[in-house]
Amino acid sequence: MVTEHTERGGAPAAGPQAPTAPVRGPVAGVLPLGHRWGRYDLLWRVLAAAGSGVAQLLALPPYGLWWLGPLSAALLLFAVAGARMRRAAWLGALSGAALMVPLVRWQDVFGTDVWLLIAAAETVYYLPMAMGIALAARLPGWPVWTAALWVAQEAVRARWPLGGFPWGKLAFAQPDTPFAGYAALGSSALVTFAVALTGGLLLWALLRVVARGPRTGLPAAALALAAAAAVVLCGTVAPAVGRPPAGETVTVGMVQGNVPNVGEMSIAGERMQVLRNHADGVHELAGAARAEGTELDLVLLPENASDIDPFRDPAAREIIDAAAADAGVPLLWGMSRFNDDGTRYVSSVVWDPETGPGEIYDKRFLVPFGEYIPYRDFFTRFVQRLEQVSSDAVPGTEPGAVEIGGTTLAVGICFDVAFDAPVRESVAAGGGIIVIPTNNANYNFTGQSDQQLAITRLRAVEHGRPAVVVSTSGISAVVNPDGTVAYRSPEAEADIHIAELTAADGPTLATRLGAAPEALLAAVGLAAVAVAVVASRRARGARPE
């Protein structure tokens, strides 16, 4: 039997020092804080919070230590459990900053101030999440409720403000791990939940042993470890549930033309060189296919393979026409299409060798301050270099289900892939192969391309079909439906590749359910916080004066 003295963490400190206040919540007297370590309580919390952010960073590409994902969730819970709200908030900020500042370091191509501003904005979301975790940790079953709060945080961060910025989700560190399989059931939200739940269960097991000793605590800890193992095991078999049947096999050509003099893309000559590089790549690919006796079905080119609008520039159109004629099959060519008012669309256009331009997909999620300037008059007043973004891109509104060469592709351009909706809706509209044209020329060797590839790999598992990333300067890749990489190009070099891909015919369960799992899990987490607040107020009201 555990006495009250034991539950409060042992005997009070000897000598003139008074014992510190007991840790509150379901882990009271269990965490090695409070009475047990006295004045070092804050130090351990700070180390755990910072360690949580660093662990999540290292779990993500380019590091790829995916098993640190559950540890990240466990450390944040360890840091804030039993803490007051103000302390939980700044501990959450510390965790978020330890992740976000180095994670989005590649944003400094727009300036150090832009990088740090984005990192700070992303860090803000960790404050209410940490406060919510501290509250939910007071309830029985806290590993479930605290894991659901990770989903709630990521759901909001992926939507607001300015359309959201979901980079760095727990799920995005798990592209081909046992956790990835949950994407086929409930998209990235269910993957995040499974990772955080595993971390919570591991922490729960440790705390049982610490609180009750090996003899009493080990049976309960063994149950928690078995539950964590079950979470991992179920993730490995999840993709088999409702796996879509195989469809047709398609021979796809990929062209990575490379970008010279990165950072000078505003110069017309450089834009023409990029266009010529990709046209030359198509000619090289067509020659290689003929030499090998390979019959191509279609050729994919990246976002911004032409920043010169061929609908308005006859020379650009002539170059693309010649490339399509040589390939003898339709091309999916990334280009900018300008409107009469000076705005533009970031598009992927089907270019047929006989009939010319056909179906068009316009990028739906645009990069704020990169592809357009929100509230332009206001922001350019304070940051003059934003005027270098001379034209604002306009978002598309339709799913990217693009028919080309008798095959329907699920197209999402670059930033689109970070969001659940664009790829999901394109697949639901009939896309059998996921295609992500992208332009990461400014981010070569920064880790950004690896991070985007990891997200694409998770999308392949989520929708049970192969995925292709085709980039101006790398990383271009072919991804299997299980998230493994079948081909990867070098960075900052021209490259061509031919791949045989088997399209999927039909949706996965995740495709069918859409945002429902995310909404349900977020609601569970928020409901737990509400219950904890009500219970806390009632407990205070019941105390004698």
C-alpha positions in Angstrom: 0.0 0.0 0.0 1.4 3.4 -1.0 1.1 5.9 1.9 0.4 9.5 1.6 4.0 10.2 2.6 5.3 8.1 -0.3 2.8 9.6 -2.8 4.1 13.1 -2.0 7.6 12.1 -3.1 9.4 11.1 0.1 10.5 12.9 3.3 10.8 16.6 3.4 14.2 18.2 3.1 16.4 18.1 6.2 17.7 21.1 8.0 16.3 24.7 7.9 14.9 24.4 4.3 11.2 24.1 4.1 9.7 21.5 1.7 8.6 22.8 -1.6 5.0 22.6 -2.7 3.9 19.2 -3.9 3.5 18.6 -7.6 -0.1 18.8 -8.6 -2.0 16.4 -11.0 -2.0 12.7 -11.7 1.8 12.6 -11.6 2.0 14.3 -8.2 4.8 12.7 -6.2 5.6 10.6 -9.3 7.8 12.9 -11.4 11.3 13.2 -9.9 10.7 16.9 -9.2 9.1 18.9 -6.3 10.1 17.5 -2.9 12.6 15.0 -4.3 14.9 17.5 -6.0 13.7 20.7 -4.4 15.5 23.7 -5.8 16.3 21.8 -9.0 12.7 21.5 -10.1 12.9 24.4 -12.5 16.2 23.2 -14.0 14.8 19.8 -14.8 11.7 21.3 -16.4 13.8 23.7 -18.5 16.1 20.9 -19.7 13.1 18.7 -20.5 11.3 21.5 -22.5 14.4 22.3 -24.5 15.1 18.6 -25.0 11.6 18.1 -26.4 12.2 20.7 -29.1 15.7 19.4 -30.0 14.4 15.8 -30.0 11.6 16.7 -32.5 14.1 18.6 -34.6 16.5 15.6 -34.8 13.5 13.3 -35.6 12.8 15.3 -38.7 14.9 15.4 -41.9 17.7 15.9 -42.7 18.6 14.2 -39.5 15.9 11.5 -39.6 16.2 10.1 -36.1 12.5 9.3 -36.2 12.4 7.3 -32.9 13.0 10.6 -31.1 9.5 11.7 -32.0 7.8 9.9 -29.1 10.6 11.1 -26.8 9.8 14.7 -27.8 6.2 14.4 -26.7 7.2 12.6 -23.5 9.7 15.3 -22.6 7.3 18.2 -23.1 4.7 16.4 -20.9 7.4 15.8 -18.3 8.3 19.5 -18.4 4.9 20.9 -17.9 3.1 18.3 -15.8 2.1 19.8 -12.4 3.3 23.3 -13.5 1.2 26.4 -13.2 -0.2 27.9 -16.4 2.3 30.8 -16.6 5.3 28.4 -16.2 3.8 25.9 -18.6 3.4 28.6 -21.2 7.0 29.7 -21.2 8.2 26.2 -21.1 6.1 25.5 -24.2 7.7 28.6 -25.8 11.1 27.2 -25.0 10.3 23.9 -26.6 8.8 25.4 -29.7 11.7 27.8 -30.2 14.2 24.9 -29.8 12.5 23.2 -32.7 11.4 26.1 -35.0 14.4 28.4 -35.0 16.8 25.8 -36.5 14.1 24.0 -38.4 13.2 26.9 -40.7 16.7 28.3 -40.9 16.4 28.0 -44.7 13.9 30.9 -44.6 16.9 33.3 -44.2 17.2 33.4 -48.0 14.6 36.1 -47.5 16.5 37.7 -44.7 17.4 36.9 -41.1 14.5 38.9 -39.8 12.0 36.9 -42.0 13.5 33.7 -40.7 13.3 34.7 -37.0 9.8 36.2 -37.5 8.5 33.0 -39.0 10.2 30.9 -36.3 8.7 33.1 -33.6 5.2 32.9 -35.1 5.4 29.1 -35.2 6.7 29.0 -31.6 3.6 30.8 -30.4 1.4 27.8 -31.0 3.4 25.8 -28.4 2.3 28.1 -25.6 -1.4 27.2 -25.5 -0.6 23.5 -26.2 1.8 23.3 -23.3 -0.8 25.0 -21.0 -3.4 22.5 -22.3 -1.1 19.6 -21.7 -0.4 20.8 -18.1 -4.2 20.8 -17.5 -5.0 17.5 -19.3 -2.2 15.8 -17.4 -4.3 16.2 -14.2 -6.9 13.7 -15.6 -6.9 9.9 -15.5 -5.9 8.6 -18.9 -3.6 11.6 -19.6 -1.5 9.9 -22.3 -4.6 10.0 -24.6 -5.7 13.5 -23.8 -2.3 15.1 -24.1 -1.6 13.3 -27.4 -4.9 14.7 -28.8 -3.7 18.2 -27.9 -0.7 17.8 -30.3 -3.3 17.2 -33.0 -5.2 20.3 -32.0 -2.1 22.4 -32.1 -1.1 21.2 -35.5 -4.6 21.6 -36.9 -4.7 25.3 -36.0 -1.1 25.9 -37.1 -1.9 24.4 -40.5 -4.8 26.9 -41.1 -4.1 30.2 -39.4 -2.9 32.9 -40.1 -2.5 33.4 -43.9 -3.5 29.8 -44.6 -1.2 28.3 -42.1 2.3 26.8 -42.0 2.3 23.1 -41.0 6.0 22.5 -41.3 7.5 20.4 -38.5 4.5 18.2 -37.6 5.3 15.2 -35.4 3.9 13.1 -38.3 6.4 14.5 -40.8 9.3 12.7 -39.1 7.7 9.4 -39.8 7.5 8.9 -43.6 8.4 5.2 -43.7 8.4 4.1 -40.1 5.9 1.9 -38.2 3.9 5.1 -37.4 3.5 6.0 -41.0 0.9 3.4 -41.6 -1.6 5.4 -39.5 -1.6 8.0 -42.3 -3.6 5.5 -44.4 -6.4 5.5 -41.8 -6.4 9.1 -40.6 -3.9 11.3 -42.5 -1.1 13.1 -40.7 -3.3 13.8 -37.7 -3.5 10.1 -36.7 0.2 9.7 -37.2 0.9 12.6 -34.8 -1.6 11.2 -32.3 0.1 7.8 -32.4 3.6 9.2 -31.9 2.5 11.4 -29.0 0.5 8.6 -27.4 3.5 6.3 -27.6 5.6 8.9 -25.8 2.9 9.4 -23.2 2.7 5.7 -22.5 6.4 5.3 -22.2 6.5 8.2 -19.7 3.6 6.7 -17.8 5.5 3.4 -17.5 8.6 5.1 -16.2 6.6 7.1 -13.6 4.9 4.0 -12.3 8.2 2.4 -11.5 9.6 5.7 -10.0 6.5 6.2 -7.8 5.9 2.7 -6.6 9.3 1.0 -6.9 10.2 -1.9 -9.1 8.2 -4.6 -7.2 4.9 -2.7 -7.2 5.3 -0.5 -10.3 6.6 -3.0 -12.8 3.3 -4.8 -13.6 1.6 -1.5 -14.3 4.6 -0.3 -16.3 4.6 -3.6 -18.3 1.0 -2.9 -19.3 1.9 0.6 -20.5 4.8 -0.7 -22.5 2.6 -3.4 -24.0 0.1 -0.7 -25.0 2.9 1.3 -26.6 4.1 -1.7 -28.5 0.6 -2.3 -29.7 0.4 1.2 -31.0 3.6 0.6 -33.0 2.5 -2.8 -34.2 -0.9 -1.6 -35.4 0.8 1.1 -37.4 2.7 -1.6 -39.5 -0.6 -3.3 -40.5 -2.7 -0.2 -40.9 -2.0 0.4 -44.6 -3.5 -3.0 -45.4 -6.9 -1.8 -44.2 -8.8 -0.7 -47.4 -5.7 -0.7 -49.5 -6.7 0.5 -53.0 -6.3 -2.0 -55.9 -3.5 -1.6 -58.4 -4.4 0.2 -61.7 -2.5 0.7 -64.9 1.3 0.9 -65.2 2.7 4.1 -66.6 6.2 4.9 -67.9 7.0 8.4 -66.7 9.9 10.6 -67.6 11.3 13.2 -65.2 13.4 16.3 -66.0 15.4 18.3 -63.5 16.9 21.1 -65.6 18.8 22.9 -62.8 18.9 26.6 -62.1 22.0 28.7 -62.8 23.0 31.6 -60.6 20.5 31.0 -57.9 19.2 34.2 -56.4 19.2 36.1 -59.8 16.0 34.8 -61.1 14.6 38.3 -61.6 16.9 38.7 -64.6 15.1 37.9 -67.9 18.2 36.1 -69.3 18.3 33.8 -66.3 14.6 32.9 -66.8 15.2 32.1 -70.4 18.2 29.9 -69.4 16.0 28.0 -66.9 13.5 27.4 -69.7 16.1 26.2 -72.1 17.7 24.0 -69.4 14.4 22.1 -69.0 13.7 22.0 -72.7 17.2 20.5 -73.2 16.4 18.0 -70.5 13.3 16.9 -72.4 15.4 16.5 -75.6 18.0 14.5 -73.7 15.3 12.3 -72.0 13.6 11.7 -75.4 16.9 10.6 -76.9 17.7 8.3 -74.0 14.3 6.7 -74.2 14.7 6.0 -77.9 18.2 4.6 -77.4 16.8 2.2 -74.7 13.7 1.3 -76.7 11.5 2.7 -74.0 8.1 4.1 -74.8 7.3 7.0 -72.6 3.7 7.8 -71.6 4.3 11.3 -70.3 7.0 13.6 -69.1 7.0 15.6 -65.9 8.7 19.0 -65.4 9.0 21.0 -62.2 7.3 24.2 -60.9 8.7 27.3 -62.6 10.4 25.2 -65.4 9.3 28.4 -67.3 8.9 31.7 -65.5 8.3 33.1 -69.0 4.6 32.8 -69.9 4.4 30.8 -73.1 0.8 32.0 -73.6 2.2 35.5 -74.0 5.7 34.9 -75.3 6.0 33.3 -78.7 9.7 32.4 -78.2 8.9 30.5 -75.0 6.0 28.7 -76.7 8.2 27.7 -79.6 10.8 26.1 -77.2 8.1 24.1 -75.4 6.4 23.0 -78.6 9.8 21.7 -79.9 10.4 19.8 -76.7 6.9 18.2 -76.8 7.3 17.3 -80.4 10.7 15.5 -79.7 9.3 13.6 -76.7 6.2 12.6 -78.7 4.1 12.4 -75.6 2.3 15.0 -73.4 4.4 17.1 -71.0 3.3 18.4 -67.6 5.2 21.7 -67.6 5.4 24.1 -64.6 5.1 27.7 -65.6 3.9 31.1 -64.5 0.8 32.4 -66.3 0.3 36.2 -66.1 -3.0 38.0 -66.0 -3.8 41.4 -67.6 -3.8 43.0 -64.1 -0.2 41.9 -63.4 -1.1 39.0 -61.1 -0.1 35.5 -62.0 -0.9 31.8 -61.5 1.7 29.3 -60.6 0.6 26.4 -62.8 1.3 23.0 -64.2 0.0 22.8 -67.8 -0.5 19.7 -69.9 1.3 20.4 -73.2 0.4 17.9 -76.0 2.9 17.4 -78.9 0.0 17.9 -81.4 -2.6 20.2 -79.8 -0.4 22.2 -77.5 -1.6 23.4 -74.0 -4.5 21.6 -72.4 -5.5 20.9 -68.8 -4.2 23.3 -66.2 -3.7 23.0 -62.4 -3.1 26.2 -60.5 -1.2 26.0 -57.2 -3.7 26.4 -54.3 -1.4 27.1 -51.3 0.9 30.0 -52.0 3.9 31.0 -49.9 3.2 34.3 -48.1 5.9 37.0 -48.7 7.5 34.7 -51.3 4.9 34.2 -54.0 2.6 37.1 -52.9 2.7 39.9 -50.3 -0.3 39.9 -48.0 -1.4 43.5 -47.2 1.2 44.7 -49.6 0.7 48.4 -49.0 1.2 48.0 -45.3 4.2 45.6 -45.2 6.2 47.2 -48.0 6.1 50.4 -46.1 8.3 48.8 -43.4 10.3 46.2 -45.4 11.2 47.7 -48.8 12.9 44.5 -50.1 9.4 42.9 -50.3 8.9 45.0 -53.4 11.3 42.6 -55.1 8.2 40.3 -55.3 7.0 42.3 -58.2 3.8 40.4 -59.0 1.4 38.6 -56.6 0.4 35.1 -57.4 -3.3 34.2 -57.2 -4.3 30.8 -55.6 -6.1 28.2 -57.7 -9.4 26.8 -56.4 -9.8 23.4 -58.1 -8.3 20.0 -57.1 -5.3 18.9 -59.1 -6.8 15.9 -60.8 -5.0 16.3 -64.2 -5.6 13.9 -67.1 -2.5 13.4 -69.2 -1.7 10.7 -71.7 -4.7 8.6 -70.6 -3.6 8.8 -66.9 -5.1 11.0 -64.2 -2.5 12.5 -61.9 -3.0 13.9 -58.4 -1.0 17.1 -58.7 0.0 19.4 -55.8 2.6 22.1 -56.5 5.4 22.5 -53.9 3.9 24.1 -50.8 0.6 22.4 -51.5 2.0 19.0 -50.3 2.4 20.3 -46.7 -1.4 20.6 -46.3 -3.7 17.6 -46.1 -6.5 18.9 -48.4 -4.9 19.6 -51.8 -3.4 16.1 -52.4 -6.4 14.4 -50.7 -8.9 16.2 -52.9 -6.8 15.5 -56.0 -6.8 11.8 -55.2 -10.5 11.8 -54.4 -11.1 13.3 -57.8 -9.4 10.3 -59.5 -5.6 10.9 -59.3 -3.8 7.5 -59.4 -0.3 8.8 -59.0 0.7 11.8 -56.8 2.9 14.3 -58.6 4.6 17.2 -56.7 6.3 19.7 -59.1 8.5 22.0 -57.0 11.2 24.7 -57.2 13.6 24.5 -54.3 16.5 26.2 -56.0 17.1 28.7 -53.3 17.1 25.9 -50.6 19.6 23.4 -51.9 21.7 21.8 -49.1 19.7 23.5 -46.4 17.5 20.5 -45.4 14.3 22.1 -46.8 14.2 19.7 -49.8 14.6 16.7 -47.5 11.8 17.9 -45.3 9.5 18.4 -48.3 10.4 15.0 -49.6 9.5 13.4 -46.2 6.1 15.0 -46.4 5.6 13.6 -49.9 6.6 10.2 -48.7 3.9 10.4 -46.0 1.3 11.4 -48.6 2.2 8.3 -50.6 1.4 6.1 -47.6 -1.7 8.2 -46.8 -3.3 7.6 -50.2 -1.8 4.3 -51.0 -0.1 5.2 -54.3 3.3 6.1 -55.7 4.4 9.7 -55.6 6.8 11.7 -57.8 8.7 14.8 -56.8 10.1 16.7 -59.8 12.3 19.7 -58.9 14.1 22.4 -60.8 17.4 21.6 -59.0 16.7 18.8 -56.6 15.6 16.8 -54.8 13.6 15.0 -57.5 12.4 11.5 -56.3 10.2 8.5 -56.9 8.4 7.2 -53.8 6.8 3.9 -53.4 3.3 3.6 -51.8 4.9 2.4 -48.6 6.9 5.6 -48.3 10.3 4.2 -49.3 12.3 6.1 -51.9 12.9 4.2 -55.1 14.9 7.0 -56.8 16.5 10.2 -55.6 18.3 12.8 -57.7 21.4 14.8 -56.7 20.9 18.4 -55.7 22.0 21.4 -57.8 22.7 19.3 -60.9 20.8 18.6 -64.1 19.1 15.1 -64.1 16.7 13.0 -66.0 15.1 9.7 -65.0 12.6 7.2 -66.3 10.3 5.3 -63.9 7.6 2.7 -64.3 4.8 3.5 -61.9 1.6 1.5 -61.0 -1.3 3.8 -60.4 -3.8 3.1 -57.6 -7.4 2.7 -58.5 -9.5 4.1 -55.7 -9.1 5.8 -52.3 -7.7 4.7 -49.0 -9.7 5.1 -45.8 -7.9 8.3 -45.0 -8.9 9.7 -48.4 -12.5 8.8 -47.6 -12.6 10.2 -44.1 -10.9 13.5 -45.0 -10.5 15.8 -42.1 -12.8 13.9 -39.8 -10.1 12.1 -37.7 -8.2 15.4 -37.2 -11.4 17.2 -36.1 -12.4 14.4 -33.7 -8.9 14.1 -32.1 -8.6 17.9 -31.7 -12.1 18.0 -30.1 -11.1 15.2 -27.7 -8.0 17.2 -26.6 -9.9 20.4 -26.1 -12.7 18.7 -24.3 -10.1 17.2 -21.9 -8.8 20.7 -21.2 -12.4 21.9 -20.5 -13.0 19.0 -18.1 -9.7 19.7 -16.3 -10.6 23.4 -15.8 -14.0 22.6 -14.5 -12.6 19.9 -12.1 -9.9 22.3 -10.9 -12.5 25.0 -10.1 -14.7 22.6 -8.3 -11.8 21.4 -6.2 -10.9 24.9 -5.2 -14.5 25.7 -4.4 -14.7 22.6 -2.2 -11.7 23.5 -0.1 -12.5 24.8 3.4 -11.8 28.4 4.1 
